[in-house]
Amino acid sequence: MDRKIIELDQGWEYMENGITKLKRILEGLPEPHFSPEEYMMLYTTIYNMCTQKPPHDYSQQLYDKYREAFEEYITSTVLPTLKEKHDEFMLRELVRRWLNHKVMVRWLSRFFHYLDRYFIARRSLPALNEVGLACFRDLVYQEVKVNARDAVINLIDKEREGEQIDRALLKNAEECLKRERDRVSHYLHISSEQKLVEKVQDELLVVNGTQLLEKEQSGCRALLRDDKVEDLSRMYRLYHKIPKGLDPVSTIFKQHVIAEGTALVQQADDAASSQTPNGAGVQEQVLVRKIIELHDKDMAYVVDCFLNHSLFHKALKEAFEVFCNKTVSGSSSAELLASFCDNILKKGGSEKLSDEAIEETLEKVVKLLAYISDKDLFAEFYRKKLARRLLFDRSANEEHEKSILTKLKQQCGAQFTSKMEGMVTDLTLARENQTNFEDYLRNNTNVNPGIDLTVTVLTTGFWPSYKSFDLSLPPEMVKCVEVFKGFYETKTKHRKLTWIYSLGTCNINGKFESKTIELIVSTYQAAALLLFNNADRLSYSEIMTQLNLTHDDLVRLLHSLSCAKYKILSKEPNTKTILPTDNFEFNSKFTDRMRRIKIPLPPVDERRRVIEDVDKDRRYAIDAAIVRIMKSRKVLGHQQLVMECVEQLGRMFKPDIKAIKKRMEDLITRDYLERDKENPNVFRYLA
């Protein structure tokens, strides 16, 4: 049975209805999507119109009308909407229209698919997809490309100035640029590539270097401030190919790190000065923790973004050296670091960390020490605090103590830690010694110290210097000291014992009217209290004579017992200060809800003592360095001697030039050196 002929006008009218529906869908107008039946009818209409016998085979006419459908839609709808928009809005519209156009090409290519399969294949004509896309290129892109280029450049300028824009648009542009770059590699000879790359690098990175690196919203500082890791890596990749290209990047990095670190120090200083003395200590602990975090962050930049380049390691070191050597409310960074370690290593420190976290933190503290110029000051503060931890059983973990000493030894050398290692060893030996003493007492029942006695025997050279007064001990204590001396003489005849009572502690029973309370006191406090077993009332001068103490020590001692929280002694007159005219009695009415109390002594200003000790050690170190240098050189100019001295001592502390000159003068008076008779700026070594 013959098929009914479809005339061109009649068939095209039906196709136009389908195309109009598609346009309405693209324009976002209310229109239901194509059902499978509609799609099949449109496809079948084209199929029928292309398979009718001549002259009713309308393949060529339909091929032309396919293109005209795009041209008509572009001319009537697409171009007018693009022309009425500008800048970013025009670009948005262009992207939207391009996406819609691709959808339209896909659908119309399906409706007209029969043309692709037979008519186009036989005639070697451009495919439907190609024709559809070419319409957009020829009619839309050619029309708006100048405006689009200007709009894109304008957008990029805006972002450089810090405005937020639609980045997806730029990403499309970036992909186009990549494809363009690929084309270049196909079209140009290989020998041109290097020259071309160098020219582009020079134009983009050197000519515009200052702008790229210094731009307020997008330069290197902004990238560091906003933690733009990928962009920093990109900056490194771009600039490391250029001779000296990384110099300005590393300078900006250094300035950024200095600014961040200095701000932390200033913040801690302000907070500490506005708080109680106790609060200041907390602020300083927080500061060290923040500096450790800053170091972690900046080291990550050096390793990950700047690929461990030596220039950035140097910049980081120099930056940290600037703010790591500032003081916070009178405390040097050497003291802060030592206090931070003490807080981590002592029992009951404010940082509750796991063993792994403690190890990791100590590792980081030792790294920070590398930036501190006064390493000898750190060593002395650390040694003082280590001594307190060891002697008063405040160390939380002996393994951690040994571990940080190993780290310090690797960082600063064996000489730096030799005394500290000796202190830790001393404690182990002292424990053995105490066990031997207890065995001695058990085996010699005729020897009885009368009180439980624990003695810690130490090696003088390892420990900080402590005041050892000839405290007149009460008879009860004299006996036990003599017993221990007797024991120690059985062990060795070559070592002399010096008793440091200022470090001792005693547990004594206070028999008050309400109840007996155990008092934990220092040896000094115990000696003072025991005097009241034999006298109801004692004057200041009587106590001073009986104990043989200095005025300063006695004031501290009596204040702790009569004016502080626990008033074990009553004082006349009842004031808050101790005067040589005061009188004291045992306060039998004293009571407390606890059965055991600790009565602290006011703290001594150790900082001044430490600084004095370090200054003394530095004088010896400078003397030794000058003599060492002159012994090997024999004759040397003043400037050269100072420089070599600074270089030799720089690993431990930053010697003051005035101090070096002063030590030179001293060595001249002691006949180690002499000035040259012809030139007073030249020194000679005297053997």
C-alpha positions in Angstrom: 0.0 0.0 0.0 1.4 3.4 -1.0 2.4 5.8 1.8 0.6 9.2 1.7 3.0 11.9 0.4 4.0 14.7 2.9 4.5 18.0 1.2 7.4 20.2 2.3 5.2 23.0 3.7 2.9 20.6 5.6 5.9 18.6 7.0 7.9 21.6 7.9 4.9 23.2 9.8 4.8 20.1 12.0 8.5 20.2 12.6 8.3 24.0 13.4 5.8 23.2 16.2 8.3 20.8 17.7 11.2 23.3 17.4 9.1 26.0 19.0 8.3 23.7 21.9 12.1 23.1 22.3 12.8 26.9 22.3 10.1 27.5 25.0 11.8 24.8 27.2 15.2 26.4 26.7 13.8 29.8 27.5 12.4 28.4 30.8 8.8 28.9 29.8 6.1 26.5 31.2 6.2 23.7 28.7 6.1 19.9 29.4 9.1 17.9 28.2 8.9 15.8 25.0 7.2 12.5 25.5 8.6 9.4 23.7 5.6 9.5 21.3 6.3 13.2 20.3 9.9 12.5 19.8 9.2 9.4 17.6 6.6 11.4 15.5 9.2 14.2 14.9 11.9 11.7 13.9 9.5 9.8 11.7 8.3 12.9 9.9 11.9 13.7 8.8 12.4 10.0 7.9 9.3 10.0 5.7 10.1 13.3 4.0 13.6 12.0 3.2 12.6 8.6 1.9 9.8 9.7 -0.5 10.4 9.2 -4.2 11.6 12.3 -6.2 10.5 15.0 -6.6 9.2 14.6 -3.0 12.6 13.7 -1.4 13.1 16.9 0.7 16.5 15.9 2.2 18.4 19.0 0.8 15.6 21.4 1.8 15.4 19.9 5.3 19.2 20.1 5.7 19.0 23.9 4.8 16.0 24.4 7.1 17.9 22.7 10.0 20.5 25.4 9.8 17.9 28.2 9.2 16.2 27.1 12.5 19.3 27.9 14.4 19.9 31.2 12.5 16.4 32.4 13.1 16.5 31.6 16.9 19.9 33.2 17.3 18.9 36.4 15.4 15.5 36.8 17.0 16.2 35.7 20.6 19.9 35.1 21.5 21.7 38.1 20.1 19.1 40.7 21.4 19.5 39.3 25.0 23.3 39.4 24.7 23.3 43.0 23.4 21.2 44.4 26.2 23.7 43.1 28.8 27.2 44.3 29.7 30.3 43.2 31.5 29.9 40.2 33.9 26.2 40.0 33.2 26.8 39.7 29.4 29.4 36.9 30.2 26.9 35.0 32.3 24.3 35.3 29.5 26.9 34.1 27.0 27.7 31.0 29.0 23.9 30.3 29.5 23.2 30.7 25.8 26.1 28.5 24.9 24.8 25.7 27.3 21.3 26.1 25.8 22.6 26.1 22.3 24.4 22.7 22.9 21.1 21.3 24.2 19.3 22.6 21.1 21.9 21.1 18.8 21.6 17.7 20.6 17.8 17.6 20.3 17.6 18.8 16.7 20.3 16.4 15.7 18.2 13.6 17.0 15.0 14.8 15.2 17.0 15.2 11.9 19.1 12.1 12.6 18.1 10.4 9.3 19.9 13.1 7.4 23.2 12.3 9.2 22.9 8.6 8.4 22.3 8.8 4.7 22.0 12.1 3.0 25.0 13.8 4.6 27.2 10.7 4.5 26.6 10.3 0.7 27.2 14.0 -0.1 30.2 14.5 2.2 28.5 17.5 3.8 29.3 18.8 7.4 27.4 16.8 10.0 24.3 18.2 11.8 26.2 18.6 15.1 29.0 20.6 13.3 26.5 22.8 11.5 24.6 23.6 14.7 27.7 24.5 16.6 29.2 26.5 13.7 26.0 28.7 13.7 26.8 29.8 17.3 30.4 30.5 16.4 29.6 32.5 13.2 26.6 34.4 14.4 27.1 34.7 18.2 30.8 34.4 19.1 32.1 36.5 16.1 29.6 39.2 17.1 30.4 39.4 20.8 34.0 38.2 21.1 35.6 41.7 21.4 33.1 42.6 24.2 33.6 39.2 25.8 37.3 39.5 25.8 37.1 43.0 27.4 34.6 41.8 29.9 36.9 38.8 30.9 39.9 41.2 31.3 37.8 43.6 33.3 36.7 40.8 35.6 40.3 39.6 36.1 41.2 43.2 36.9 38.4 43.4 39.4 39.6 40.2 41.1 43.1 41.5 41.2 41.7 44.5 43.1 40.1 42.1 45.5 36.4 42.1 44.3 34.7 38.7 44.5 33.4 37.5 41.1 32.0 34.4 39.6 35.0 32.1 39.4 33.3 29.5 37.3 33.5 31.9 34.4 37.2 32.3 34.8 37.6 28.5 35.1 36.0 28.2 31.6 38.4 30.8 30.3 41.3 28.9 32.0 40.3 25.7 30.2 40.1 27.5 26.9 43.6 28.9 27.5 44.9 25.4 28.2 43.5 24.2 24.9 45.1 27.2 23.2 48.4 26.3 24.8 48.1 22.8 23.4 47.4 24.2 20.0 50.6 26.3 20.2 52.7 23.2 20.8 51.2 21.7 17.6 51.6 24.8 15.5 55.1 26.1 16.5 58.5 24.6 16.0 60.0 23.0 19.1 63.0 25.4 19.0 60.6 28.3 19.6 59.2 26.9 22.8 62.0 27.8 25.2 62.3 31.4 23.9 58.5 31.8 24.0 58.3 30.5 27.6 61.2 32.8 28.7 59.5 35.8 27.1 56.1 35.0 28.6 57.7 34.4 32.1 59.6 37.7 31.8 56.5 39.6 30.7 54.2 38.0 33.3 56.5 37.4 36.3 59.4 39.8 36.1 57.9 42.9 34.5 54.8 42.5 36.7 56.7 40.9 39.6 56.2 43.7 42.1 52.5 43.9 41.3 52.0 40.1 41.5 53.9 39.7 44.7 52.9 42.9 46.5 49.2 43.2 45.5 47.2 43.8 48.6 44.4 41.3 48.0 46.2 38.7 45.9 50.0 39.1 46.4 52.3 36.9 48.4 51.4 38.5 51.8 47.7 38.0 51.1 48.3 34.3 50.2 50.2 33.8 53.4 47.6 35.6 55.5 44.7 33.6 54.0 46.7 30.3 54.0 46.4 29.8 50.3 48.6 26.7 50.1 48.0 25.9 46.4 48.5 29.5 45.3 51.8 29.7 47.3 53.0 26.4 45.7 52.1 27.9 42.3 54.0 31.1 43.1 57.0 29.0 44.0 56.8 26.9 40.8 56.6 30.0 38.7 59.3 32.0 40.3 61.9 29.3 41.0 62.5 29.0 37.3 63.7 32.6 37.1 67.2 33.6 38.2 66.9 35.2 41.7 63.1 35.0 41.2 62.6 33.5 44.7 64.5 36.3 46.5 61.5 38.7 46.8 59.2 35.8 47.7 61.5 34.7 50.6 61.8 38.3 51.7 58.0 38.7 51.9 57.7 35.3 53.7 60.3 36.5 56.3 58.5 39.8 56.8 55.2 38.0 57.2 56.6 35.6 59.8 58.3 38.4 61.8 55.0 40.4 61.8 53.0 37.3 63.0 55.5 36.4 65.7 55.9 40.0 67.0 52.1 40.3 67.2 52.0 37.2 69.4 54.7 38.5 71.7 53.1 42.0 72.0 49.7 40.3 72.7 51.2 38.2 75.5 53.1 41.3 76.9 49.9 43.4 77.0 47.9 40.5 78.6 50.6 39.8 81.2 51.0 43.5 82.2 47.2 43.8 82.7 47.0 40.7 84.9 48.1 39.5 88.4 51.6 38.1 88.6 50.1 34.6 88.6 48.2 35.3 85.4 51.3 36.6 83.7 52.9 33.1 84.0 49.9 31.6 82.3 50.1 34.1 79.5 53.8 33.2 79.0 52.9 29.5 78.8 50.2 30.3 76.2 52.7 32.4 74.2 55.2 29.5 73.9 52.5 27.2 72.8 51.4 29.7 70.1 54.9 30.2 68.9 55.3 26.4 68.6 52.0 26.4 66.5 53.3 29.3 64.4 56.5 27.4 63.8 54.6 24.3 62.7 52.5 26.3 60.3 55.5 28.2 58.8 57.6 25.1 58.6 54.8 23.4 56.6 55.0 26.3 54.1 58.7 25.8 53.8 58.4 22.1 53.3 55.2 21.8 51.2 54.9 25.0 49.3 58.5 26.0 49.0 59.9 22.4 48.6 62.5 22.7 51.4 64.4 25.4 49.5 67.3 26.7 51.6 66.3 30.3 51.0 63.1 29.8 52.9 64.7 27.8 55.7 67.1 30.8 56.1 64.1 33.3 56.0 62.3 31.2 58.6 65.3 31.1 60.9 66.1 34.8 60.6 62.4 35.7 61.3 62.1 33.5 64.4 65.4 34.9 65.7 63.9 38.4 65.7 60.8 37.8 67.9 62.1 34.7 69.8 64.6 37.0 71.5 62.1 39.6 72.8 61.2 39.8 76.5 57.6 39.4 77.9 56.9 41.4 81.0 60.5 41.3 82.1 61.1 37.6 81.3 63.6 36.6 78.6 62.6 34.0 76.1 65.2 31.7 77.6 63.4 31.8 80.9 60.0 31.4 79.2 61.1 28.2 77.4 62.6 26.8 80.6 59.4 27.5 82.4 57.4 25.9 79.6 59.4 22.7 79.8 59.1 22.7 83.6 55.3 23.0 83.4 55.2 20.0 81.0 57.7 17.8 83.0 56.6 18.5 86.6 53.8 16.7 88.4 50.5 18.6 88.3 51.6 20.9 85.4 48.8 22.7 83.6 49.3 20.9 80.3 47.8 17.4 80.6 49.4 15.6 77.7 49.9 12.0 76.6 53.4 10.6 76.6 53.6 10.9 72.8 52.3 14.5 72.9 54.9 15.4 75.6 57.7 13.9 73.5 56.5 15.8 70.4 56.2 19.1 72.3 59.7 18.7 73.9 61.1 18.1 70.4 59.5 21.4 69.2 60.7 23.3 72.2 64.3 22.2 71.5 63.9 23.4 67.9 62.8 26.8 69.1 65.9 26.9 71.3 68.0 27.1 68.1 66.6 30.6 67.5 67.4 31.9 71.0 70.7 33.7 71.3 71.1 33.2 75.1 71.2 29.5 75.2 73.4 29.5 78.3 70.7 31.5 80.1 68.1 28.8 79.1 70.5 26.2 80.4 70.9 27.8 83.8 67.1 28.5 84.2 66.4 24.9 83.0 69.0 23.5 85.5 67.5 25.4 88.4 64.0 24.1 87.6 65.3 20.6 86.9 67.0 20.6 90.3 63.7 21.5 92.0 61.9 18.8 90.1 64.5 16.2 91.1 65.1 17.3 94.7 61.5 17.7 95.7 60.2 14.7 93.8 58.2 16.8 91.4 59.3 15.2 88.2 56.4 13.4 86.5 58.5 11.0 84.5 62.2 10.2 84.5 62.1 8.9 80.9 60.9 12.3 79.7 63.6 14.0 81.7 66.3 11.9 80.0 64.7 12.2 76.6 64.8 16.1 76.5 68.4 16.0 77.7 69.2 13.7 74.7 67.4 16.2 72.4 69.3 19.2 73.9 72.6 17.3 73.6 72.0 16.7 69.9 71.0 20.4 69.4 73.6 22.2 71.6 76.4 19.7 72.2 77.5 17.5 75.1 79.0 20.3 77.2 75.5 21.9 77.3 73.9 19.0 79.1 76.8 17.4 81.0 75.8 19.0 84.3 72.1 18.2 83.9 72.9 14.6 83.0 75.1 14.4 86.1 72.1 15.7 88.2 69.8 12.9 86.9 72.5 10.3 87.6 73.1 11.8 91.1 69.5 11.1 92.0 69.8 7.4 91.0 73.0 7.1 93.1 71.4 9.0 96.0 68.5 6.5 96.1 71.0 3.7 96.3 72.9 5.6 99.0 69.7 6.0 101.1 68.9 2.3 100.8 72.5 1.6 102.1 71.9 4.0 105.0 68.7 2.2 106.0 70.6 -1.1 105.9 73.4 0.4 108.0 70.8 1.5 110.7 69.2 -1.9 110.7 72.6 -3.6 111.1 73.8 -1.2 113.8 71.0 -1.1 116.4 73.2 0.9 118.8 73.1 3.8 116.3 69.7 5.6 116.3 69.2 9.0 114.6 66.0 9.5 116.6 64.0 10.7 113.6 63.3 9.3 110.2 66.0 10.7 108.0 66.4 10.8 104.2 69.6 12.3 102.9 70.2 13.1 99.2 74.0 13.2 98.5 74.8 15.2 95.4 78.0 16.1 93.5 78.7 19.8 94.0 79.8 20.5 90.4 76.6 19.4 88.7 74.1 21.3 90.7 73.2 25.0 90.9 75.0 26.9 93.7 72.9 27.0 96.9 73.5 29.0 100.0 74.8 26.8 102.8 74.7 28.6 106.1 75.9 27.3 109.4 72.4 27.0 110.7 72.5 26.1 114.4 70.4 23.0 114.3 68.2 22.0 117.3 69.7 19.1 119.4 67.1 16.6 117.9 68.5 17.3 114.4 72.2 17.5 115.4 72.1 13.9 116.5 70.7 12.5 113.2 73.2 14.6 111.1 76.1 13.0 113.2 74.6 9.5 112.6 74.6 10.1 108.8 78.2 11.4 108.9 79.2 8.2 110.7 77.6 6.1 108.0 79.1 8.2 105.2 82.6 7.8 106.5 82.3 4.1 106.3 81.6 4.6 102.5 84.4 7.1 101.6 87.1 9.2 103.2 87.7 11.4 100.2 84.4 13.3 100.0 83.4 16.1 102.3 79.7 16.6 103.1 78.4 20.2 103.0 74.8 20.4 104.4 72.4 22.6 102.4 69.6 23.1 104.9 67.8 25.6 102.7 66.7 22.6 100.5 65.5 20.4 103.3 62.0 19.5 104.4 60.6 18.2 107.7 57.4 16.7 108.8 56.7 17.7 112.4 53.7 17.2 114.8 52.2 20.4 116.1 50.3 19.6 119.4 47.6 22.3 119.5 44.7 22.5 122.0 42.0 21.3 119.5 44.1 18.5 117.8 47.5 17.4 116.7 48.3 18.6 113.1 51.2 17.3 111.0 53.1 20.3 109.6 55.2 20.0 106.4 57.9 22.7 106.7 61.4 23.6 105.5 64.4 22.7 107.7 64.7 26.4 108.7 61.0 26.5 109.7 61.3 23.3 111.7 64.4 24.5 113.5 62.6 27.8 114.5 59.4 25.9 115.7 61.5 23.4 117.7 62.9 26.3 119.7 59.4 26.8 121.3 59.6 23.3 122.9 62.0 24.9 125.4 60.6 28.4 125.7 57.1 29.9 125.8 58.1 33.3 124.3 61.1 34.4 122.2 62.2 37.7 120.8 63.3 38.3 117.2 67.0 38.7 118.4 66.8 35.6 120.6 65.6 33.5 117.6 68.3 35.1 115.4 71.1 34.2 117.9 69.9 30.7 118.4 69.5 29.8 114.7 72.4 31.9 113.5 70.5 33.2 110.4 70.9 36.4 108.4 68.2 39.2 108.8 66.7 38.6 105.3 66.3 34.8 105.8 64.9 35.2 109.3 62.3 37.8 108.1 61.1 35.4 105.4 61.0 32.5 107.9 59.1 34.3 110.7 56.7 35.9 108.2 55.7 32.4 106.9 55.0 31.2 110.4 53.2 34.2 111.9 51.9 36.5 109.2 50.8 34.2 106.3 47.9 31.8 105.9 48.9 29.5 108.8 49.7 31.4 111.9 51.6 28.8 113.9 53.3 31.5 115.9 51.6 34.5 117.5 53.4 37.8 117.0 53.5 41.0 119.1 52.6 43.5 117.9 50.0 41.7 115.6 51.1 43.4 112.3 51.9 42.1 108.8 55.6 42.9 108.8 58.5 41.5 110.8 60.6 43.9 112.8 63.7 43.2 115.0 61.6 44.4 118.0 58.9 41.7 117.6 58.2 38.9 120.1 56.8 35.5 119.3 54.9 32.7 121.1 53.6 29.3 120.0 50.0 29.7 119.0 48.3 26.8 120.9 44.9 27.8 119.7 45.7 27.3 116.0 43.4 24.8 114.2 42.6 23.8 110.7 40.1 21.4 109.1 43.0 19.4 107.6 45.2 17.0 109.7 48.2 17.7 107.5 49.2 21.1 106.1 52.1 22.4 104.1 53.5 25.8 105.2 55.3 27.4 102.2 58.2 29.9 102.5 57.8 33.1 100.3 59.6 32.5 97.0 63.0 34.0 96.4 63.7 36.1 93.3 65.7 33.4 91.5 65.7 35.3 88.2 68.3 37.8 89.6 70.5 35.0 90.9 70.4 33.1 87.7 71.3 36.1 85.6 74.2 37.0 88.0 75.5 33.4 87.8 75.2 33.4 84.0 77.0 36.7 83.8 79.9 35.3 85.9 80.1 32.2 83.6 80.1 34.4 80.6 83.1 36.3 81.9 85.0 33.1 82.2 83.9 31.9 78.7 85.0 35.2 77.1 88.4 35.0 78.9 88.8 31.4 77.7 87.9 32.3 74.1 90.3 35.3 74.0 93.2 33.2 75.4 92.4 30.3 73.1 92.4 32.6 70.0 95.5 34.5 71.0 97.4 31.3 71.9 97.0 30.0 68.3 97.4 33.4 66.6 100.1 35.0 68.8 99.4 38.5 67.3 96.0 39.8 66.3 94.2 43.1 65.5 91.5 44.4 67.9 88.7 44.1 65.4 89.7 40.6 64.3 90.0 39.4 67.9 86.5 40.7 68.7 85.0 39.1 65.5 86.6 35.7 66.2 85.5 35.8 69.8 81.9 36.6 68.8 82.0 33.7 66.3 83.3 31.2 68.9 80.8 32.1 71.6 77.8 32.7 69.3 76.6 29.1 69.7 75.9 29.6 73.4 75.2 33.3 73.7 75.5 36.6 71.9 78.5 38.3 73.6 78.3 42.0 74.3 81.1 43.9 72.5 81.7 46.1 75.6 82.0 42.9 77.7 84.7 41.5 75.4 86.6 44.8 75.5 86.4 44.8 79.3 87.7 41.2 79.4 90.6 42.1 77.1 91.6 44.9 79.5 91.4 42.5 82.4 93.6 39.9 80.6 96.2 42.7 80.0 96.3 43.5 83.7 96.8 39.8 84.4 99.6 39.5 81.9 97.9 37.2 79.4 98.0 39.8 76.6 99.8 43.1 75.9 99.2 45.9 73.4 101.7 46.3 70.6 104.0 49.3 71.3 103.8 50.6 67.7 100.0 50.0 67.3 97.7 50.0 70.3 95.0 48.3 68.2 97.1 45.1 67.9 97.4 42.6 70.7 100.2 40.1 71.5 99.9 36.8 73.4 102.2 36.5 76.5 103.1 32.8 77.0 
